[in-house]
Amino acid sequence: MTSPSILTHIQHLAALCRQREEAICASTGLTPSALTCLRALPDAGTIGSRALAERMGLSPSRGSRVVDSLVRDGYASRAPDPDDRRASLLALTPAGADLQRDVHNHFRDCEHRIRENLTEDQLRSAQDSLAVLMEAFVAP
């Protein structure tokens, strides 16, 4: 019997991560896109709408729709960019900062569960292997 392929393991790990993300979304009331956006917003200061969309890997129009939901729910604010009238500067509101902290705590707890089940050598090996796999995925 052959062992599962690397891709099978990656897909299984991705499914486990999606399940964890779904649980965080359920506990916070955020959609997966809004969760990604909230995590991408700086915890202090502002970010341009285009830069945020790039950080999230979305088109500017899709990024704007996700931001709209956070603004509507009171988690983010939007102000005109003084350097570009067509763009906006985005920031967390106090409620958004609180929610972002909660979300970061969820992810920190998940990371802690992983780390407590690995030795230092296993952790280092896993990190090295993941870095190699990511490089292999983007290689030409």
Beta strands, then each sheet from edge to edge (+ up, - down):
strand 1: 47-48
strand 2: 76-81
strand 3: 84-92
sheet 1: 1+ 3- 2+
end
